Amino acid sequence: MSAIVEIIHGVAGITGVTLKLFARGVDSIVNGSGDTLVEQTNRQGVYRATVDEPLTGLHEAYMVDGSGNVLYAGFLDLRDTVGVQTVAELCHAISDSAGGTGARTVTITVNDGANLLQAASVRLVRGAESHLRKTDAGGQCVFNVDDGTWAVAITLPGYTFEGATLVVDGDDSLTYLMTRYAIAPPAAPNLTTGYVLCLGTDGLPEAGVTISAQMTAGPGVDGYALDTETIAMVSDADGVAQHTGFVRGAAYKFRRGSSAWWTAAQVAPNAATWNLREILGTP
């Protein structure tokens, strides 16, 4: 039994990409090591993979290149194995895979003034053209773009970047500085501050996003009656949503915006701050 899964990415000519499927909120791939995505001959920018595992129900779907960069993300409802099934709900293209195919080579280094920052997402935008790369262990990524004026956006959980303009008229190497954003201290010694960076469909920090949290299990300490009312965290101008009152050792589920789907429960650590795991939803 197999299913054909289609991703309408919109960028043609991408090779070496795989489809990876996950049960919602679970950090284990369910379709082996992933299934090869192949571009359709007459439908440029449309990619298909065959999933042999007998999977049903709603899954998280990711289009991933050979370097581990996520190029596309969305939800896939595998209701049967008849016909082509498209990743269509809450899905969006994140980047192309090559950092561009232009004539100029631009090397970007990202740091915080003291340390090189790995896994920062660097985006170059000019009109409708957009390229996204992640920095390596040396804090660097490389783009191949054409001459022109490009907007530079950089995101990394725990940091902010004000944005910049890059004028490309030759090969160049540039360094950009990110600033660690302020995380409020927990409201009491037995609590932890949980925080998450909210991004829009353009991959940039988004203000006004509501992250809902609800306790699903306490820390197992006798003598306490714990409130399981839903907590609302709203992202600020930097896209950061945080709450200073998570109980250490308690488990919480999360959802973004009006989404009907909650994440799998996460246990609040015995630490002053807590970077929440990935949350999908809209808006």
C-alpha positions as CSV (number, residue, x, y, z in Angstrom):
1,M,0.0,0.0,0.0
2,S,1.4,3.4,-1.0
3,A,0.4,7.0,-1.4
4,I,1.6,9.7,-3.9
5,V,2.2,13.0,-2.1
6,E,2.6,16.3,-3.9
7,I,4.2,19.5,-2.8
8,I,3.5,22.7,-4.9
9,H,6.7,24.6,-4.0
10,G,6.8,27.1,-6.9
11,V,10.6,27.1,-7.4
12,A,11.8,24.9,-10.3
13,G,14.9,22.9,-10.6
14,I,15.4,21.7,-7.1
15,T,17.1,18.3,-6.7
16,G,18.2,16.1,-3.9
17,V,15.1,16.8,-1.7
18,T,13.1,14.5,0.4
19,L,9.6,14.4,2.0
20,K,9.7,13.8,5.8
21,L,6.5,13.1,7.6
22,F,5.9,13.3,11.4
23,A,2.9,12.6,13.6
24,R,1.7,15.9,15.0
25,G,4.0,17.1,17.8
26,V,6.2,14.0,17.8
27,D,9.9,14.3,17.0
28,S,10.2,11.0,15.1
29,I,10.0,10.6,11.4
30,V,7.3,8.1,10.3
31,N,8.3,7.4,6.7
32,G,11.7,5.8,7.1
33,S,14.5,8.2,6.4
34,G,12.2,10.2,4.0
35,D,11.0,9.7,0.5
36,T,12.6,11.3,-2.6
37,L,10.7,14.2,-4.1
38,V,11.0,14.5,-7.9
39,E,9.9,17.5,-10.0
40,Q,7.1,16.9,-12.5
41,T,8.2,17.1,-16.1
42,N,5.6,19.6,-17.3
43,R,4.7,21.2,-14.0
44,Q,7.8,23.1,-12.9
45,G,8.0,23.7,-9.2
46,V,5.7,20.8,-8.4
47,Y,7.3,17.8,-6.6
48,R,6.0,14.3,-5.9
49,A,7.1,11.4,-3.6
50,T,5.7,7.9,-3.0
51,V,5.1,7.0,0.6
52,D,5.1,3.2,1.1
53,E,4.2,3.1,4.8
54,P,0.5,2.5,5.6
55,L,-0.1,6.0,7.2
56,T,-3.4,7.6,7.8
57,G,-4.6,10.8,9.5
58,L,-3.1,14.3,9.9
59,H,0.7,14.6,9.7
60,E,3.3,17.4,9.6
61,A,5.0,17.4,6.2
62,Y,8.5,18.9,5.4
63,M,10.4,19.3,2.2
64,V,14.1,19.0,3.2
65,D,17.3,19.4,1.1
66,G,20.5,17.5,1.5
67,S,21.9,19.9,4.1
68,G,18.9,19.6,6.3
69,N,17.3,22.9,5.3
70,V,13.5,22.9,5.4
71,L,12.3,24.3,2.1
72,Y,8.6,23.8,2.7
73,A,6.3,22.9,5.6
74,G,2.7,22.1,6.0
75,F,0.1,19.6,7.1
76,L,-0.9,16.5,5.2
77,D,-4.1,14.6,5.8
78,L,-3.6,11.0,4.6
79,R,-7.1,9.8,4.5
80,D,-6.7,7.0,1.9
81,T,-4.2,5.8,-0.7
82,V,-6.2,6.6,-3.8
83,G,-4.9,9.3,-6.1
84,V,-2.5,12.2,-5.4
85,Q,-2.6,13.9,-2.0
86,T,-1.3,17.4,-1.7
87,V,0.3,19.1,1.2
88,A,-2.2,21.9,1.2
89,E,-3.3,23.0,4.7
90,L,-1.4,25.8,6.4
91,C,1.5,25.2,4.1
92,H,4.1,27.6,2.8
93,A,7.3,27.7,0.9
94,I,10.2,28.6,3.1
95,S,13.1,29.0,0.6
96,D,14.8,27.7,-2.5
97,S,17.6,25.2,-2.0
98,A,20.6,26.8,-3.6
99,G,20.7,30.3,-2.1
100,G,20.2,31.7,-5.6
101,T,21.8,31.1,-9.0
102,G,23.0,34.7,-9.7
103,A,26.4,35.8,-10.9
104,R,27.6,37.3,-7.6
105,T,28.8,35.3,-4.5
106,V,27.9,36.9,-1.2
107,T,29.2,35.4,2.0
108,I,27.4,36.5,5.2
109,T,28.7,36.0,8.7
110,V,26.4,36.3,11.7
111,N,27.6,36.9,15.3
112,D,26.4,38.6,18.5
113,G,29.6,40.6,19.1
114,A,31.3,37.8,21.0
115,N,30.2,34.5,19.4
116,L,29.6,33.2,15.9
117,L,26.0,32.1,15.6
118,Q,25.1,28.8,14.0
119,A,21.7,27.9,12.5
120,A,20.6,31.5,12.1
121,S,18.2,31.9,9.2
122,V,19.4,34.5,6.7
123,R,17.0,35.7,4.0
124,L,17.7,38.0,1.1
125,V,14.7,39.5,-0.7
126,R,14.4,41.6,-3.8
127,G,10.9,42.1,-5.1
128,A,9.3,38.7,-5.6
129,E,12.7,36.9,-5.4
130,S,13.6,35.4,-2.0
131,H,16.5,33.2,-0.9
132,L,17.0,31.6,2.6
133,R,20.1,29.9,4.0
134,K,21.1,28.8,7.5
135,T,24.5,29.7,9.0
136,D,27.0,26.9,9.6
137,A,29.2,26.2,12.6
138,G,31.4,29.1,11.6
139,G,28.3,31.5,11.5
140,Q,28.5,31.7,7.7
141,C,26.2,31.1,4.7
142,V,26.7,31.8,1.0
143,F,24.3,33.2,-1.6
144,N,24.6,33.5,-5.3
145,V,22.6,36.5,-6.4
146,D,22.5,39.1,-9.2
147,D,23.3,42.8,-8.9
148,G,20.7,44.9,-7.1
149,T,19.4,46.1,-3.8
150,W,18.4,43.3,-1.4
151,A,16.7,43.4,2.0
152,V,18.4,41.3,4.6
153,A,16.5,39.6,7.4
154,I,18.0,37.3,10.0
155,T,16.2,35.2,12.6
156,L,17.4,33.0,15.4
157,P,15.6,32.0,18.6
158,G,16.9,34.2,21.5
159,Y,18.1,37.0,19.2
160,T,16.8,40.0,17.3
161,F,18.0,41.7,14.1
162,E,16.9,45.1,13.0
163,G,17.2,44.4,9.3
164,A,19.5,45.8,6.7
165,T,19.8,46.7,3.0
166,L,22.5,45.1,0.9
167,V,23.6,46.6,-2.4
168,V,25.1,43.9,-4.6
169,D,27.5,45.0,-7.4
170,G,30.2,42.4,-7.0
171,D,31.4,39.5,-4.9
172,D,31.3,40.5,-1.2
173,S,31.7,39.3,2.4
174,L,29.6,41.0,5.1
175,T,29.1,40.5,8.9
176,Y,25.9,41.2,10.6
177,L,25.3,41.6,14.4
178,M,22.4,40.1,16.2
179,T,21.3,41.1,19.7
180,R,20.1,38.7,22.3
181,Y,16.6,39.7,23.3
182,A,15.6,40.1,27.0
183,I,13.8,37.1,28.6
184,A,12.0,38.1,31.8
185,P,13.1,36.2,35.0
186,P,10.5,33.7,36.3
187,A,8.0,35.0,38.8
188,A,9.1,32.7,41.6
189,P,12.0,30.3,42.3
190,N,9.8,27.2,41.5
191,L,8.8,28.6,38.1
192,T,10.4,29.0,34.7
193,T,10.0,31.5,31.9
194,G,9.0,29.9,28.6
195,Y,9.5,31.7,25.4
196,V,9.2,31.2,21.6
197,L,9.9,33.3,18.5
198,C,6.9,33.7,16.3
199,L,7.4,34.0,12.5
200,G,5.0,34.9,9.7
201,T,4.6,33.2,6.4
202,D,7.4,35.4,5.1
203,G,9.8,33.9,7.7
204,L,10.1,37.2,9.6
205,P,9.3,37.9,13.2
206,E,5.6,38.5,13.7
207,A,4.0,40.6,16.4
208,G,0.5,40.1,17.9
209,V,0.5,36.3,17.7
210,T,-1.3,34.4,20.5
211,I,0.4,31.3,21.8
212,S,-2.0,29.3,24.1
213,A,-0.6,27.0,26.8
214,Q,-2.4,24.6,29.1
215,M,-1.0,22.4,31.8
216,T,-1.7,18.7,31.1
217,A,0.1,17.2,34.2
218,G,1.6,18.6,37.3
219,P,5.1,18.0,38.7
220,G,3.9,15.3,40.9
221,V,4.4,17.1,44.2
222,D,1.8,16.4,46.9
223,G,0.0,19.3,48.7
224,Y,-0.7,21.5,45.6
225,A,-3.9,22.0,43.6
226,L,-2.8,23.4,40.2
227,D,-4.8,25.6,37.8
228,T,-5.2,24.2,34.3
229,E,-6.8,27.2,32.8
230,T,-5.4,28.2,29.3
231,I,-2.6,30.7,29.4
232,A,-2.3,33.3,26.6
233,M,1.1,34.5,25.5
234,V,1.2,37.3,22.8
235,S,4.3,38.1,20.8
236,D,5.8,41.5,21.1
237,A,7.3,43.8,18.4
238,D,10.3,41.4,18.1
239,G,8.0,38.4,17.6
240,V,8.8,37.0,21.0
241,A,6.0,35.5,23.2
242,Q,6.9,34.6,26.7
243,H,5.3,33.6,30.1
244,T,7.0,33.8,33.5
245,G,4.8,31.4,35.3
246,F,5.4,27.9,34.0
247,V,5.7,25.4,36.9
248,R,9.0,23.5,36.7
249,G,8.4,19.8,36.2
250,A,4.8,20.3,34.9
251,A,3.8,19.3,31.4
252,Y,2.1,21.8,29.0
253,K,0.6,21.6,25.5
254,F,0.7,24.5,23.1
255,R,-1.1,25.9,20.1
256,R,-0.6,29.0,17.9
257,G,-3.5,31.4,17.0
258,S,-6.8,29.8,15.9
259,S,-5.3,26.4,15.1
260,A,-7.3,23.5,16.4
261,W,-4.1,21.4,16.9
262,W,-2.2,21.3,20.1
263,T,1.4,20.1,20.3
264,A,2.4,17.1,22.3
265,A,3.0,17.9,25.9
266,Q,6.4,19.4,26.8
267,V,7.8,19.2,30.4
268,A,9.0,22.6,31.8
269,P,12.7,22.1,32.8
270,N,14.3,23.0,36.1
271,A,15.9,26.1,34.7
272,A,15.2,29.9,34.8
273,T,14.3,30.1,31.1
274,W,12.8,27.6,28.6
275,N,12.9,27.8,24.8
276,L,9.7,26.1,23.7
277,R,9.7,23.5,20.9
278,E,8.3,24.2,17.5
279,I,4.6,25.2,17.3
280,L,2.7,25.3,14.1
281,G,-0.6,27.2,13.5
282,T,-2.3,30.3,12.1
283,P,-2.3,33.2,12.0
